[in-house]
């Protein structure tokens, strides 16, 4: 098994764990954490596939992931501000539609 | 053999940490382990021959995201104790099933693509073949600022929009960011001032070096901007920068400077070069360095202000 194949499988397992957390956890901060792990798993898949040809390392996925990292931190920062505002207005740490 | 053992340990660490992040009972533990996860991701990028990503992940993924998460965690503590919330409405077995499907899908895509015959013509090969005309020697910088510069331009716009949106929903200064601003006083621990006197110039130097060296080796505007943002977080936390609700004129100009300069040079490319976002021949290196300098500031400042939860920052003399 090549390194690219190995880390593709790791990316798959990471995305599974992240989706499990996203579904089962309702605390907003935990959901933001799970989305971040999910994003990292997709980044890992892209960068692992950049190495599938042993002759060279593809720079295009690297540039995409570099852009993705900055987008991820922007979205995370905005999500955290929203969650904090929601918490200070309602005192709740989860969304109302998650209640039975 | 040793390399495989290292990769296996790394993968085990990533998976174990990810599980702890989503399933740990203690929220604080999840947040701290996410920062460790970011550091392990940085090591993984280095193993996968992506040093540019390793630098960016260590500074942004682990550093700035970690600081944002910790400050949000503190805000969630303020009103009441740990709120366990209602029990999960979604059956656990169904969650496991969905997670297994998604994991199999993502891993399966990777497995199949790796098994295919690699194509002869890829965008990456094109980029490497035309590296000489890009004006820079680092292929990732060439893709980011020349061959696919539209992505980079849109990304700075996204960061700016995230900052604006955060300002719209932000709370008043006393409840935003990492909490109450503490004036740097004579009572602070004796080592804080000497530490900052040493770290601040070194960080600026490191950011400048990363920015300049991104032309021919790993580094560039993203990494430099993240390192500068880390300095801003440090100065904000130690009371050297005071949050203000409105940005000053200089801050406004810095916030939009990257987008405006990049767009102006890009539009000018339609006239003086072959296309929009193309550089005139012979000026690639100079223009890329100019754009990268503006981008460094346009990345660092919104990140610091997002952490600070304020519209602007003023220097505070002790």
Interface residues (C-beta under 8 A of the other chain):
Chain A: X2 X3 X4 X5 X6 X7 X8 X9 X10 X11 X12 X13 X14 X15 X16 X17 X18 X19 X20 X21 X22 X23 X24 X25 X26 X27 X29 X30 X32 X33 X34 X36 X37 X40 X41 X42 X43 X44 X45 X47 X48 X49 X50 X51 X52 X53 X56 X57 X58 X59 X60 X61 X62 X63 X64 X65 X66 X67 X69 X70 X71 X72 X73 X74 X75 X76 X77 X78 X80 X81 X82 X83 X84 X85 X87 X88 X91 X92 X93 X94 X98 X99 X100
Chain B: X7 X11 X14 X15 X18 X19 X21 X22 X23 X27 X30 X31 X34 X37 X41 X44 X45 X47 X48 X49 X50 X52 X53 X56 X57 X60 X61 X64 X65 X68 X69 X72 X73 X75 X76 X79 X80 X83 X85 X86 X88 X89 X90 X92 X94 X95 X96 X98 X99 X100 X102 X103 X104 X105 X106 X107 X108 X109 X110 X111 X113 X114 X115 X118 X122 X123 X124 X125 X127 X128 X139 X140 X142 X143 X144 X148 X151 X152 X155 X158 X159 X161 X162 X163 X165 X166 X169 X170 X171 X175 X176 X222 X299 X302 X303 X306 X307 X309
